[in-house]
Amino acid sequence: MAERKKQSITAAGADKSLGKGRASTKTLNRASTTKPKAASAAAGDGAGAGGDADDLDAFTKSRQQQKPEHQLDLSAAELSEEITKVLTTTNTNVVHNLVVYSFKEEEYVTLPPAGNTVTLLKFDGNSLHIDSEEARYQLEEMGEIGYPLPAPRYSLMEAEAAGVKVGEEGDGEGEDQEPKEGEEPAEEPEAEEEPEEEAAEEGAEGEEGEAEKVEEEVVEAAPAPVATGGKKKKLINQFNFCERAALTFTNPTRNVETQTIPPPRSQYGANVLQWVIYDSYMEDFERQQKDRDKKEDKKVQRKDESKMSKQELKAAMAEELNKKYLKCWQILERMINQNIFKDIAHDYRYWEDPADEFRDGEGTLLPLWKFQYEKTKKMSVTDVMFNPHYYDLFAVCFGSHDFMKQPSEGSICLFTVKNPSYPDFIIMTESGVMCCDIHPKYPFLVAIGLYDGNVHVYNLKENYREPLYVSTGVGDKHIECVWEIKWGPDMADGEINFYSVSSGGRVFNWVLMQNKLMCTTIITLFLENGVVSGPDGTEMRLRSCGSCMKFHPEDPEIFLIGTEEGCIYKCSIAYSSKYLMTYKAHNLSVYRIDFNRFNSNIFISCSGDWRVKIWEDMRTEPLFIFDLGSAVGDVKWSPYSSTVFAAVTNEGKAFVFDLNVNKYKAICVQAVVPKRKNKLTRLSFNEKLPFIIVGDDKGTVTSLKLSPNLRVMVKPPKKQQNVDQSILQIQKLEKLLSLVRELPEGAIIKDTTTTVQS
């Protein structure tokens, strides 16, 4: 009691001295805000409580604040003004109106506001403690005890789970002391406090003995571990558990670089005026009407399906399912082919021949893919044409030019560059297909001409295996083979029509009516000065056999007809009785005619007399003549240059000319197929990419890429850097033609050919 009183008195004295110290501290704080004299006075008062006045003066002098030069001078009222600051939990810097575009909902969706909590470090641990419940469950499931559990921490419940009964065996003291639930048996002796040291020592010895006994019992009762050699098995967790599948070799990461075509960009600007708004509303109204009509059609279709029998309904459902599966298989097939022909696809897009830099005015053709169909290997490629809407899709016609060996069937296949192994569309016909044309406005409409004189129209969007329109009857068809077919511009009533020419000497106009084809004769071809007197004195005019046809690119009423006699007739739809112009072009049949893409007054023709001739409109003599050494099957002007054209011959060679580089010989002569086995028959330029396709008489189509020297663009002059490339191409061609036109008076152009050395 005396010691407790002394302690309380000492504590009270300390509190009083502490109070004085706090008072002196408050005095110093107040003095720091007053004048220096007041501060020194206050310091003198405080010095009496403890400390020297000189030390305090030195301290206050070192704590004096210095006034900056540019500090504002505020009045006492302004200094005494209190500015309150309110602290809230709301973060004013967080933006609450953020949106992000959702591709699933196809609209912008607002993001939820971010919380005020900032996570600096987050780490999820997966290790297990040996004394946890999950560890105990794992030990029970494995039937093993990896590490011997210490007895002092081993509870009664865990011992019973392991099959050990504590207290049944051992000394009598262990039997009398039964541990309660939740209590550790090692801690029971500590509950009894023995004041004497001997009792404490005996309790400690008894505690150690009991712990050793319990530990021995647990180890004896525990099942033996599976692992031999007494190895301890670790618990299953993310840190020390691994399966056999996880022991495989991990491939190192690599960077994969790809080259893609940049997306097209364009700038658009318009004024939102009243009629623009009206037109947009009308378009939306028409769209709604179409949706309603589609829903009504679906309702009618469901009613029709309800009337159908079960077998018919199952067949229709199976057909629709097969169409879906077919589309999926086509996509997979394209992916596989692109992986197989990966190198060729890369060359098709990006390869440029570096050797062209060392070739002066010469180029090469790089073979890419070969397209063929198993059932058409014995047929000849009679026509090839690219789709005007899909630049990588082209049609190939299969028939025969040998009139003594005509196949029993024909075919037209549509191939795509994305899948060179198999055609996307296959149409089989009863006769050989000699020509085809794809509608420029409706790229799903394909018109074909057959060897027996019939014409067919197919719709690729619907059931393309059956023709949409077929020419019927004896009068509504050609008498002989249809050599070329061309779509014409829509009529005034909006009806779709096309034209065809055959060996019978007639040009027909076919109009697609609602249920049939309506045929009209445009012109009948007669030989000039072909009047023959009969035995009875009557005169008969001999007909000419048409072999090819080409419409004027600017005037749809004007077209050129090539004949088997070697003449080219310039005709008009408005005049069916006479020709506008007659060109005595070749000595044998004219196979193909093509207009220049940049100047419609220039056209080119090829024939079986080995020659290619370039003509100008309303000039009876050709501008250029080239002899290729064998029959020329096809010739085409390039879509990207006004002076480049290509031709194919029966010797299996492809020729590429550039009149701006060399006016006398080809800048590229390359053999595509073996000379004695195959013959090249048809040729076509791609409209967007620099490659061509050529067909032979064995049913194979080969794609060839042009090297940079074969497609050189015109460099604009320094003062005209913004001139369009088409204008430069026209100027280049005009400059070339001016050299040919400037001839001395009275000079006659002889048919002197320039033989191309291959």
ABEGO torsion letter per residue (X at the ends): XAAAAAAAAAAAAAAAAAAAAAAAAAAAAAAAABBAAAAAAAAAAAAAAEEBAAAAAAAAAAABBBBBAABBBBBAAAAABBBBBBBBABBAABBAABBBBBAAAGBBBBBBBBBABBBABBBBBABBBAABAAAAAAAAAAGBBABBBBAAABBAAAAAAAGBBBGABEBAAAAABBBBBGBBAAAAAAABBBABAAAAAAAAAAAAAAAAAAAAAAAAABBBBABBGGBBBBBBBAAABBBAAAABBBBBBBBBBBBBBBBBBBBBBBBBBAAAAAAAAAAAAAAAAAAAAAAAAAAAAAAAAAABBAAAAAAAAAAAAAAAAAAAAAAAAAAAAAAAAAAAAAAAAABBBAAAAABBGBBBBBBBBBBBBAAAAABBBABBBBBAABAABBBBBBBBABAABBBABBBBBBBBAABAABBABBBBBABBBABBBBBAABAABBBBBBAAGBBBBBBAABBAABBABBBBEAAABBABBBABBBBBBBBAAGBBBBBBBBAAGBBBBBBBBAABBBBBBABBBBBBGABBBBAAGBBBBBBBBBABBBBBAABAABBBBBBAAGBBBBBBAABAABBABBBBABABBBABBBBBAABAABBBBBBAAGBBBBBBBGBABBABBBBAGBBBABBBBBAABAABBBBBBAAGBBBBBBAAABAABBABBBBABBAAABBBABBBBBAABBBBBBBBAAGBBBBBBBBAAAABBBBBBAABAABBAAAAAAAAAAAAAAAAABBBBGBBBBBBBBBBBX
